[in-house]
Amino acid sequence: MKRAILAAALALCLPGAFAQSGMQGMEMKGGDMDSMHKKQESKRAPAHQASGVVTRVDPGTDKVTIRHEPVPSLNWPAMTMAFKAGDKKMLQKLKPGAKIDFDFEQQGKDYVITHVR
C-alpha cells in the first residue's frame, strides 16, 4: 500500500520537475522576451469608433471629456464621459465645442483615444 502511494506521489511530482529543468537554458525560437511582449501588445482589443462633441479638455490629467453618440461595438448608449488622451499633443488640438470622430481602446481601466478626425 505504501509503495502504491509513493508511486502515485512520484508520478504527480516528477513531470513538473522535468518540465522546470527542461526550460533552463532553453532559447526562444524567433526572438526574445521583448519581441514576444511587443507581439502580445499588437494583439490588443480592436479600436472602437465614435462621434461626439468635446465638452472639456484637462491637460493636467491628460483627459478629454466628450459627449458622444452610441458606440455599437460596446453596446453603449450616448453619454458624456472622460477619455484619456493617447498622446498629449492631441489635447492641444481639441477645444470645447469641437465636433470630432475618434477611435479609442480600453487599456486597463482607462478608455484611451488613439486617433481623432
N, CA, C and O atoms as CSV, one atom per row, in Angstrom:
chain,resi,resn,atom,element,x,y,z
A,1,MET,N,N,0.811,-1.191,0.000
A,1,MET,CA,C,0.000,0.000,0.000
A,1,MET,C,C,0.859,1.261,0.000
A,1,MET,O,O,0.588,2.219,-0.724
A,2,LYS,N,N,1.931,1.235,0.854
A,2,LYS,CA,C,2.816,2.384,0.924
A,2,LYS,C,C,3.511,2.612,-0.411
A,2,LYS,O,O,3.716,3.753,-0.825
A,3,ARG,N,N,3.875,1.514,-1.088
A,3,ARG,CA,C,4.546,1.637,-2.379
A,3,ARG,C,C,3.616,2.278,-3.416
A,3,ARG,O,O,4.057,3.074,-4.244
A,4,ALA,N,N,2.339,1.929,-3.364
A,4,ALA,CA,C,1.373,2.490,-4.315
A,4,ALA,C,C,1.214,3.992,-4.098
A,4,ALA,O,O,1.136,4.759,-5.058
A,5,ILE,N,N,1.168,4.405,-2.836
A,5,ILE,CA,C,1.037,5.829,-2.525
A,5,ILE,C,C,2.300,6.571,-2.946
A,5,ILE,O,O,2.220,7.656,-3.520
A,6,LEU,N,N,3.459,5.994,-2.666
A,6,LEU,CA,C,4.725,6.610,-3.052
A,6,LEU,C,C,4.829,6.713,-4.575
A,6,LEU,O,O,5.273,7.736,-5.096
A,7,ALA,N,N,4.431,5.684,-5.275
A,7,ALA,CA,C,4.481,5.697,-6.736
A,7,ALA,C,C,3.544,6.767,-7.301
A,7,ALA,O,O,3.898,7.459,-8.255
A,8,ALA,N,N,2.361,6.902,-6.718
A,8,ALA,CA,C,1.409,7.915,-7.177
A,8,ALA,C,C,1.954,9.315,-6.921
A,8,ALA,O,O,1.823,10.198,-7.768
A,9,ALA,N,N,2.564,9.520,-5.761
A,9,ALA,CA,C,3.130,10.834,-5.428
A,9,ALA,C,C,4.266,11.188,-6.382
A,9,ALA,O,O,4.361,12.326,-6.841
A,10,LEU,N,N,5.120,10.228,-6.679
A,10,LEU,CA,C,6.216,10.476,-7.611
A,10,LEU,C,C,5.697,10.762,-9.016
A,10,LEU,O,O,6.226,11.623,-9.719
A,11,ALA,N,N,4.671,10.044,-9.412
A,11,ALA,CA,C,4.103,10.250,-10.750
A,11,ALA,C,C,3.543,11.663,-10.884
A,11,ALA,O,O,3.602,12.251,-11.964
A,12,LEU,N,N,3.002,12.211,-9.803
A,12,LEU,CA,C,2.455,13.567,-9.841
A,12,LEU,C,C,3.545,14.633,-9.796
A,12,LEU,O,O,3.402,15.689,-10.413
A,13,CYS,N,N,4.614,14.374,-9.083
A,13,CYS,CA,C,5.660,15.380,-8.895
A,13,CYS,C,C,6.695,15.404,-10.012
A,13,CYS,O,O,7.152,16.480,-10.397
A,14,LEU,N,N,7.064,14.279,-10.524
A,14,LEU,CA,C,8.163,14.212,-11.481
A,14,LEU,C,C,7.909,14.953,-12.790
A,14,LEU,O,O,8.829,15.620,-13.262
A,15,PRO,N,N,6.733,14.889,-13.412
A,15,PRO,CA,C,6.563,15.630,-14.668
A,15,PRO,C,C,6.807,17.135,-14.503
A,15,PRO,O,O,7.382,17.767,-15.389
A,16,GLY,N,N,6.381,17.700,-13.397
A,16,GLY,CA,C,6.603,19.126,-13.147
A,16,GLY,C,C,8.085,19.433,-12.976
A,16,GLY,O,O,8.568,20.460,-13.455
A,17,ALA,N,N,8.800,18.556,-12.302
A,17,ALA,CA,C,10.234,18.753,-12.105
A,17,ALA,C,C,10.969,18.669,-13.430
A,17,ALA,O,O,11.857,19.477,-13.701
A,18,PHE,N,N,10.603,17.692,-14.261
A,18,PHE,CA,C,11.233,17.580,-15.575
A,18,PHE,C,C,10.916,18.792,-16.439
A,18,PHE,O,O,11.786,19.277,-17.163
A,19,ALA,N,N,9.696,19.284,-16.374
A,19,ALA,CA,C,9.319,20.444,-17.185
A,19,ALA,C,C,10.115,21.674,-16.770
A,19,ALA,O,O,10.569,22.446,-17.615
A,20,GLN,N,N,10.282,21.851,-15.453
A,20,GLN,CA,C,11.029,23.013,-14.987
A,20,GLN,C,C,12.498,22.909,-15.362
A,20,GLN,O,O,13.093,23.890,-15.807
A,21,SER,N,N,13.095,21.721,-15.187
A,21,SER,CA,C,14.509,21.589,-15.505
A,21,SER,C,C,14.737,21.676,-17.001
A,21,SER,O,O,15.803,22.115,-17.434
A,22,GLY,N,N,13.776,21.273,-17.790
A,22,GLY,CA,C,13.907,21.322,-19.242
A,22,GLY,C,C,13.869,22.740,-19.779
A,22,GLY,O,O,14.345,22.978,-20.889
A,23,MET,N,N,13.325,23.687,-19.037
A,23,MET,CA,C,13.222,25.061,-19.508
A,23,MET,C,C,14.500,25.846,-19.235
A,23,MET,O,O,14.730,26.885,-19.853
A,24,GLN,N,N,15.333,25.363,-18.318
A,24,GLN,CA,C,16.572,26.080,-18.024
A,24,GLN,C,C,17.482,26.003,-19.234
A,24,GLN,O,O,17.701,24.923,-19.784
A,25,GLY,N,N,18.014,27.144,-19.651
A,25,GLY,CA,C,18.914,27.189,-20.782
A,25,GLY,C,C,18.207,27.089,-22.124
A,25,GLY,O,O,18.854,27.064,-23.171
A,26,MET,N,N,16.899,27.034,-22.093
A,26,MET,CA,C,16.139,26.911,-23.338
A,26,MET,C,C,16.094,28.262,-24.037
A,26,MET,O,O,15.807,29.277,-23.403
A,27,GLU,N,N,16.372,28.285,-25.318
A,27,GLU,CA,C,16.323,29.521,-26.086
A,27,GLU,C,C,14.975,29.632,-26.771
A,27,GLU,O,O,14.403,28.632,-27.206
A,28,MET,N,N,14.469,30.864,-26.866
A,28,MET,CA,C,13.204,31.082,-27.567
A,28,MET,C,C,13.471,31.139,-29.052
A,28,MET,O,O,14.367,31.857,-29.497
A,29,LYS,N,N,12.720,30.408,-29.807
A,29,LYS,CA,C,12.845,30.479,-31.261
A,29,LYS,C,C,12.120,31.719,-31.742
A,29,LYS,O,O,11.026,32.029,-31.271
A,30,GLY,N,N,12.728,32.429,-32.681
A,30,GLY,CA,C,12.059,33.576,-33.279
A,30,GLY,C,C,12.172,34.861,-32.482
A,30,GLY,O,O,11.450,35.815,-32.772
A,31,GLY,N,N,13.052,34.927,-31.486
A,31,GLY,CA,C,13.224,36.205,-30.804
A,31,GLY,C,C,13.364,36.069,-29.313
A,31,GLY,O,O,13.517,34.970,-28.779
A,32,ASP,N,N,13.310,37.213,-28.641
A,32,ASP,CA,C,13.473,37.247,-27.207
A,32,ASP,C,C,12.164,37.613,-26.527
A,32,ASP,O,O,11.128,37.753,-27.178
A,33,MET,N,N,12.222,37.762,-25.228
A,33,MET,CA,C,11.016,38.075,-24.460
A,33,MET,C,C,10.427,39.426,-24.850
A,33,MET,O,O,9.206,39.577,-24.890
A,34,ASP,N,N,11.292,40.424,-25.142
A,34,ASP,CA,C,10.796,41.741,-25.534
A,34,ASP,C,C,9.964,41.663,-26.800
A,34,ASP,O,O,8.902,42.280,-26.888
A,35,SER,N,N,10.441,40.907,-27.780
A,35,SER,CA,C,9.672,40.810,-29.023
A,35,SER,C,C,8.369,40.059,-28.790
A,35,SER,O,O,7.365,40.345,-29.443
A,36,MET,N,N,8.372,39.096,-27.859
A,36,MET,CA,C,7.147,38.377,-27.544
A,36,MET,C,C,6.119,39.325,-26.926
A,36,MET,O,O,4.934,39.260,-27.253
A,37,HIS,N,N,6.581,40.214,-26.024
A,37,HIS,CA,C,5.671,41.173,-25.400
A,37,HIS,C,C,5.121,42.153,-26.431
A,37,HIS,O,O,3.946,42.515,-26.377
A,38,LYS,N,N,5.964,42.584,-27.371
A,38,LYS,CA,C,5.509,43.503,-28.410
A,38,LYS,C,C,4.434,42.849,-29.270
A,38,LYS,O,O,3.466,43.502,-29.658
A,39,LYS,N,N,4.600,41.565,-29.569
A,39,LYS,CA,C,3.591,40.851,-30.352
A,39,LYS,C,C,2.278,40.788,-29.590
A,39,LYS,O,O,1.210,40.953,-30.180
A,40,GLN,N,N,2.347,40.550,-28.280
A,40,GLN,CA,C,1.137,40.500,-27.474
A,40,GLN,C,C,0.450,41.858,-27.449
A,40,GLN,O,O,-0.777,41.923,-27.526
A,41,GLU,N,N,1.215,42.948,-27.342
A,41,GLU,CA,C,0.641,44.288,-27.328
A,41,GLU,C,C,-0.048,44.607,-28.641
A,41,GLU,O,O,-1.064,45.300,-28.669
A,42,SER,N,N,0.517,44.090,-29.741
A,42,SER,CA,C,-0.096,44.373,-31.038
A,42,SER,C,C,-1.400,43.613,-31.223
A,42,SER,O,O,-2.159,43.900,-32.149
A,43,LYS,N,N,-1.670,42.641,-30.346
A,43,LYS,CA,C,-2.902,41.866,-30.432
A,43,LYS,C,C,-3.956,42.409,-29.472
A,43,LYS,O,O,-4.792,41.653,-28.977
A,44,ARG,N,N,-3.922,43.687,-29.212
A,44,ARG,CA,C,-4.888,44.313,-28.312
A,44,ARG,C,C,-6.294,44.216,-28.885
A,44,ARG,O,O,-6.501,43.863,-30.047
A,45,ALA,N,N,-7.237,44.538,-28.038
A,45,ALA,CA,C,-8.618,44.588,-28.494
A,45,ALA,C,C,-8.737,45.630,-29.595
A,45,ALA,O,O,-8.025,46.634,-29.579
A,46,PRO,N,N,-9.622,45.402,-30.541
A,46,PRO,CA,C,-9.749,46.362,-31.641
A,46,PRO,C,C,-10.221,47.723,-31.141
A,46,PRO,O,O,-10.907,47.831,-30.125
A,47,ALA,N,N,-9.840,48.744,-31.877
A,47,ALA,CA,C,-10.260,50.103,-31.531
A,47,ALA,C,C,-11.749,50.259,-31.808
A,47,ALA,O,O,-12.293,49.648,-32.728
A,48,HIS,N,N,-12.382,51.067,-31.017
A,48,HIS,CA,C,-13.802,51.383,-31.198
A,48,HIS,C,C,-13.878,52.773,-31.809
A,48,HIS,O,O,-12.968,53.585,-31.639
A,49,GLN,N,N,-14.958,53.043,-32.516
A,49,GLN,CA,C,-15.125,54.349,-33.151
A,49,GLN,C,C,-16.366,55.029,-32.605
A,49,GLN,O,O,-17.366,54.384,-32.291
A,50,ALA,N,N,-16.276,56.357,-32.500
A,50,ALA,CA,C,-17.410,57.133,-32.016
A,50,ALA,C,C,-17.328,58.549,-32.578
A,50,ALA,O,O,-16.295,58.981,-33.091
A,51,SER,N,N,-18.443,59.249,-32.465
A,51,SER,CA,C,-18.530,60.662,-32.837
A,51,SER,C,C,-19.076,61.403,-31.636
A,51,SER,O,O,-19.873,60.866,-30.866
A,52,GLY,N,N,-18.640,62.643,-31.482
A,52,GLY,CA,C,-19.138,63.404,-30.349
A,52,GLY,C,C,-18.666,64.834,-30.358
A,52,GLY,O,O,-18.061,65.309,-31.320
A,53,VAL,N,N,-18.961,65.522,-29.251
A,53,VAL,CA,C,-18.595,66.919,-29.076
A,53,VAL,C,C,-17.736,67.029,-27.813
A,53,VAL,O,O,-18.104,66.538,-26.746
A,54,VAL,N,N,-16.588,67.684,-27.963
A,54,VAL,CA,C,-15.693,67.894,-26.826
A,54,VAL,C,C,-16.362,68.870,-25.867
A,54,VAL,O,O,-16.796,69.947,-26.275
A,55,THR,N,N,-16.445,68.493,-24.586
A,55,THR,CA,C,-17.033,69.393,-23.597
A,55,THR,C,C,-15.983,69.967,-22.641
A,55,THR,O,O,-16.190,71.022,-22.041
A,56,ARG,N,N,-14.835,69.251,-22.504
A,56,ARG,CA,C,-13.791,69.725,-21.592
A,56,ARG,C,C,-12.464,69.096,-21.970
A,56,ARG,O,O,-12.404,67.931,-22.364
A,57,VAL,N,N,-11.405,69.875,-21.847
A,57,VAL,CA,C,-10.045,69.382,-22.055
A,57,VAL,C,C,-9.267,69.673,-20.779
A,57,VAL,O,O,-9.215,70.817,-20.328
A,58,ASP,N,N,-8.659,68.638,-20.193
A,58,ASP,CA,C,-7.915,68.806,-18.946
A,58,ASP,C,C,-6.484,68.298,-19.120
A,58,ASP,O,O,-6.205,67.118,-18.904
A,59,PRO,N,N,-5.563,69.213,-19.518
A,59,PRO,CA,C,-4.174,68.800,-19.720
A,59,PRO,C,C,-3.515,68.260,-18.443
A,59,PRO,O,O,-2.582,67.462,-18.528
A,60,GLY,N,N,-3.979,68.676,-17.285
A,60,GLY,CA,C,-3.404,68.216,-16.017
A,60,GLY,C,C,-3.574,66.725,-15.785
A,60,GLY,O,O,-2.738,66.095,-15.136
A,61,THR,N,N,-4.650,66.159,-16.312
A,61,THR,CA,C,-4.895,64.719,-16.147
A,61,THR,C,C,-4.783,63.964,-17.467
A,61,THR,O,O,-4.995,62.752,-17.518
A,62,ASP,N,N,-4.447,64.688,-18.538
A,62,ASP,CA,C,-4.367,64.104,-19.881
A,62,ASP,C,C,-5.709,63.510,-20.320
A,62,ASP,O,O,-5.753,62.499,-21.022
A,63,LYS,N,N,-6.797,64.152,-19.899
A,63,LYS,CA,C,-8.123,63.635,-20.243
A,63,LYS,C,C,-8.938,64.667,-21.008
A,63,LYS,O,O,-8.759,65.876,-20.861
A,64,VAL,N,N,-9.832,64.146,-21.825
A,64,VAL,CA,C,-10.769,64.979,-22.568
A,64,VAL,C,C,-12.164,64.394,-22.343
A,64,VAL,O,O,-12.365,63.185,-22.457
A,65,THR,N,N,-13.114,65.255,-22.025
A,65,THR,CA,C,-14.477,64.809,-21.815
A,65,THR,C,C,-15.254,65.040,-23.105
A,65,THR,O,O,-15.198,66.114,-23.703
A,66,ILE,N,N,-15.982,64.001,-23.519
A,66,ILE,CA,C,-16.702,64.041,-24.788
A,66,ILE,C,C,-18.142,63.581,-24.580
A,66,ILE,O,O,-18.400,62.574,-23.922
A,67,ARG,N,N,-19.074,64.343,-25.156
A,67,ARG,CA,C,-20.484,63.924,-25.201
A,67,ARG,C,C,-20.616,63.159,-26.515
A,67,ARG,O,O,-20.721,63.756,-27.586
A,68,HIS,N,N,-20.610,61.817,-26.417
A,68,HIS,CA,C,-20.553,61.012,-27.632
A,68,HIS,C,C,-21.871,60.315,-27.940
A,68,HIS,O,O,-22.719,60.113,-27.070
A,69,GLU,N,N,-22.006,59.962,-29.193
A,69,GLU,CA,C,-23.163,59.211,-29.674
A,69,GLU,C,C,-23.026,57.752,-29.230
A,69,GLU,O,O,-21.986,57.389,-28.680
A,70,PRO,N,N,-24.033,56.906,-29.449
A,70,PRO,CA,C,-23.909,55.496,-29.073
A,70,PRO,C,C,-22.694,54.835,-29.730
A,70,PRO,O,O,-22.289,55.199,-30.833
A,71,VAL,N,N,-22.128,53.858,-29.024
A,71,VAL,CA,C,-20.989,53.092,-29.535
A,71,VAL,C,C,-21.459,51.649,-29.702
A,71,VAL,O,O,-21.438,50.876,-28.745
A,72,PRO,N,N,-21.883,51.283,-30.916
A,72,PRO,CA,C,-22.435,49.943,-31.136
A,72,PRO,C,C,-21.478,48.804,-30.786
A,72,PRO,O,O,-21.926,47.765,-30.303
A,73,SER,N,N,-20.170,48.971,-31.018
A,73,SER,CA,C,-19.220,47.886,-30.755
A,73,SER,C,C,-19.127,47.527,-29.274
A,73,SER,O,O,-18.690,46.429,-28.928
A,74,LEU,N,N,-19.532,48.441,-28.404
A,74,LEU,CA,C,-19.531,48.183,-26.962
A,74,LEU,C,C,-20.943,48.121,-26.384
A,74,LEU,O,O,-21.132,47.910,-25.186
A,75,ASN,N,N,-21.926,48.309,-27.260
A,75,ASN,CA,C,-23.324,48.337,-26.822
A,75,ASN,C,C,-23.554,49.456,-25.796
A,75,ASN,O,O,-24.315,49.289,-24.842
A,76,TRP,N,N,-22.883,50.602,-26.008
A,76,TRP,CA,C,-23.026,51.765,-25.130
A,76,TRP,C,C,-24.079,52.708,-25.688
A,76,TRP,O,O,-24.174,52.885,-26.902
A,77,PRO,N,N,-24.864,53.311,-24.818
A,77,PRO,CA,C,-25.774,54.372,-25.273
A,77,PRO,C,C,-24.985,55.685,-25.390
A,77,PRO,O,O,-23.816,55.747,-25.008
A,78,ALA,N,N,-25.614,56.704,-25.907
A,78,ALA,CA,C,-24.992,58.033,-25.935
A,78,ALA,C,C,-24.762,58.473,-24.492
A,78,ALA,O,O,-25.605,58.240,-23.626
A,79,MET,N,N,-23.634,59.101,-24.238
A,79,MET,CA,C,-23.327,59.577,-22.878
A,79,MET,C,C,-22.180,60.569,-22.930
A,79,MET,O,O,-21.574,60.787,-23.980
A,80,THR,N,N,-21.893,61.164,-21.791
A,80,THR,CA,C,-20.752,62.056,-21.650
A,80,THR,C,C,-19.763,61.380,-20.720
A,80,THR,O,O,-20.116,60.959,-19.619
A,81,MET,N,N,-18.515,61.279,-21.176
A,81,MET,CA,C,-17.508,60.622,-20.340
A,81,MET,C,C,-16.121,61.146,-20.667
A,81,MET,O,O,-15.896,61.739,-21.721
A,82,ALA,N,N,-15.203,60.917,-19.752
A,82,ALA,CA,C,-13.811,61.342,-19.934
A,82,ALA,C,C,-13.004,60.193,-20.531
A,82,ALA,O,O,-13.140,59.038,-20.129
A,83,PHE,N,N,-12.172,60.538,-21.487
A,83,PHE,CA,C,-11.249,59.600,-22.120
A,83,PHE,C,C,-9.837,60.088,-21.864
A,83,PHE,O,O,-9.597,61.292,-21.785
A,84,LYS,N,N,-8.918,59.175,-21.737
A,84,LYS,CA,C,-7.507,59.537,-21.610
A,84,LYS,C,C,-6.964,59.750,-23.023
A,84,LYS,O,O,-7.306,59.010,-23.946
A,85,ALA,N,N,-6.122,60.760,-23.181
A,85,ALA,CA,C,-5.509,61.033,-24.481
A,85,ALA,C,C,-4.306,60.112,-24.647
A,85,ALA,O,O,-3.454,60.032,-23.761
A,86,GLY,N,N,-4.236,59.422,-25.773
A,86,GLY,CA,C,-3.109,58.547,-26.043
A,86,GLY,C,C,-1.831,59.330,-26.274
A,86,GLY,O,O,-0.732,58.808,-26.084
A,87,ASP,N,N,-1.973,60.578,-26.681
A,87,ASP,CA,C,-0.830,61.442,-26.979
A,87,ASP,C,C,-1.148,62.841,-26.447
A,87,ASP,O,O,-2.204,63.391,-26.758
A,88,LYS,N,N,-0.263,63.410,-25.663
A,88,LYS,CA,C,-0.505,64.737,-25.071
A,88,LYS,C,C,-0.689,65.812,-26.139
A,88,LYS,O,O,-1.409,66.786,-25.921
A,89,LYS,N,N,-0.038,65.640,-27.297
A,89,LYS,CA,C,-0.179,66.613,-28.379
A,89,LYS,C,C,-1.622,66.679,-28.862
A,89,LYS,O,O,-2.071,67.716,-29.351
A,90,MET,N,N,-2.336,65.588,-28.725
A,90,MET,CA,C,-3.735,65.527,-29.137
A,90,MET,C,C,-4.568,66.554,-28.362
A,90,MET,O,O,-5.482,67.165,-28.916
A,91,LEU,N,N,-4.246,66.737,-27.085
A,91,LEU,CA,C,-5.009,67.663,-26.241
A,91,LEU,C,C,-4.910,69.100,-26.735
A,91,LEU,O,O,-5.850,69.878,-26.578
A,92,GLN,N,N,-3.772,69.456,-27.334
A,92,GLN,CA,C,-3.575,70.815,-27.826
A,92,GLN,C,C,-4.504,71.123,-29.003
A,92,GLN,O,O,-4.856,72.280,-29.234
A,93,LYS,N,N,-4.889,70.107,-29.728
A,93,LYS,CA,C,-5.731,70.283,-30.912
A,93,LYS,C,C,-7.227,70.287,-30.578
A,93,LYS,O,O,-8.040,70.743,-31.383
A,94,LEU,N,N,-7.588,69.787,-29.409
A,94,LEU,CA,C,-9.004,69.675,-29.045
A,94,LEU,C,C,-9.463,70.878,-28.238
A,94,LEU,O,O,-8.782,71.312,-27.309
A,95,LYS,N,N,-10.625,71.413,-28.601
A,95,LYS,CA,C,-11.209,72.563,-27.911
A,95,LYS,C,C,-12.673,72.262,-27.592
A,95,LYS,O,O,-13.349,71.599,-28.378
A,96,PRO,N,N,-13.169,72.741,-26.448
A,96,PRO,CA,C,-14.589,72.545,-26.142
A,96,PRO,C,C,-15.476,73.061,-27.276
A,96,PRO,O,O,-15.250,74.138,-27.827
A,97,GLY,N,N,-16.479,72.269,-27.604
A,97,GLY,CA,C,-17.408,72.615,-28.686
A,97,GLY,C,C,-17.034,71.988,-30.020
A,97,GLY,O,O,-17.839,72.004,-30.951
A,98,ALA,N,N,-15.831,71.437,-30.132
A,98,ALA,CA,C,-15.393,70.824,-31.389
A,98,ALA,C,C,-16.117,69.500,-31.609
A,98,ALA,O,O,-16.219,68.678,-30.699
A,99,LYS,N,N,-16.617,69.305,-32.829
A,99,LYS,CA,C,-17.235,68.029,-33.204
A,99,LYS,C,C,-16.138,67.142,-33.771
A,99,LYS,O,O,-15.400,67.544,-34.670
A,100,ILE,N,N,-16.039,65.921,-33.232
A,100,ILE,CA,C,-14.967,65.027,-33.655
A,100,ILE,C,C,-15.473,63.611,-33.898
A,100,ILE,O,O,-16.495,63.193,-33.354
A,101,ASP,N,N,-14.734,62.888,-34.723
A,101,ASP,CA,C,-14.850,61.444,-34.850
A,101,ASP,C,C,-13.561,60.913,-34.252
A,101,ASP,O,O,-12.490,61.468,-34.499
A,102,PHE,N,N,-13.647,59.852,-33.473
A,102,PHE,CA,C,-12.435,59.365,-32.810
A,102,PHE,C,C,-12.448,57.855,-32.648
A,102,PHE,O,O,-13.498,57.213,-32.631
A,103,ASP,N,N,-11.235,57.309,-32.528
A,103,ASP,CA,C,-11.039,55.894,-32.242
A,103,ASP,C,C,-10.525,55.799,-30.818
A,103,ASP,O,O,-9.777,56.663,-30.360
A,104,PHE,N,N,-10.926,54.752,-30.122
A,104,PHE,CA,C,-10.427,54.554,-28.764
A,104,PHE,C,C,-10.377,53.068,-28.456
A,104,PHE,O,O,-11.011,52.250,-29.124
A,105,GLU,N,N,-9.607,52.741,-27.426
A,105,GLU,CA,C,-9.492,51.356,-26.987
A,105,GLU,C,C,-9.372,51.319,-25.476
A,105,GLU,O,O,-9.013,52.310,-24.840
A,106,GLN,N,N,-9.675,50.174,-24.919
A,106,GLN,CA,C,-9.538,50.017,-23.480
A,106,GLN,C,C,-8.114,49.579,-23.178
A,106,GLN,O,O,-7.598,48.636,-23.779
A,107,GLN,N,N,-7.486,50.279,-22.236
A,107,GLN,CA,C,-6.156,49.940,-21.753
A,107,GLN,C,C,-6.237,49.899,-20.242
A,107,GLN,O,O,-6.202,50.938,-19.583
A,108,GLY,N,N,-6.343,48.720,-19.701
A,108,GLY,CA,C,-6.545,48.575,-18.262
A,108,GLY,C,C,-7.919,49.111,-17.894
A,108,GLY,O,O,-8.929,48.673,-18.446
A,109,LYS,N,N,-7.960,50.057,-16.963
A,109,LYS,CA,C,-9.221,50.655,-16.533
A,109,LYS,C,C,-9.615,51.854,-17.389
A,109,LYS,O,O,-10.746,52.333,-17.307
A,110,ASP,N,N,-8.686,52.338,-18.207
A,110,ASP,CA,C,-8.922,53.561,-18.978
A,110,ASP,C,C,-9.397,53.271,-20.395
A,110,ASP,O,O,-9.071,52.243,-20.988
A,111,TYR,N,N,-10.173,54.207,-20.911
A,111,TYR,CA,C,-10.507,54.210,-22.330
A,111,TYR,C,C,-9.651,55.317,-22.930
A,111,TYR,O,O,-9.754,56.480,-22.539
A,112,VAL,N,N,-8.801,54.938,-23.890
A,112,VAL,CA,C,-7.778,55.832,-24.413
A,112,VAL,C,C,-8.061,56.154,-25.877
A,112,VAL,O,O,-8.254,55.259,-26.699
A,113,ILE,N,N,-8.081,57.449,-26.183
A,113,ILE,CA,C,-8.287,57.898,-27.570
A,113,ILE,C,C,-6.981,57.660,-28.313
A,113,ILE,O,O,-5.916,58.106,-27.885
A,114,THR,N,N,-7.078,56.951,-29.434
A,114,THR,CA,C,-5.896,56.629,-30.217
A,114,THR,C,C,-5.804,57.460,-31.502
A,114,THR,O,O,-4.722,57.600,-32.072
A,115,HIS,N,N,-6.940,58.012,-31.960
A,115,HIS,CA,C,-6.934,58.774,-33.203
A,115,HIS,C,C,-8.138,59.708,-33.219
A,115,HIS,O,O,-9.229,59.333,-32.788
A,116,VAL,N,N,-7.935,60.928,-33.718
A,116,VAL,CA,C,-9.025,61.907,-33.826
A,116,VAL,C,C,-9.087,62.400,-35.259
A,116,VAL,O,O,-8.060,62.671,-35.881
A,117,ARG,N,N,-10.327,62.515,-35.786
A,117,ARG,CA,C,-10.542,63.055,-37.135
A,117,ARG,C,C,-11.505,64.193,-37.051
A,117,ARG,O,O,-11.834,64.801,-38.069
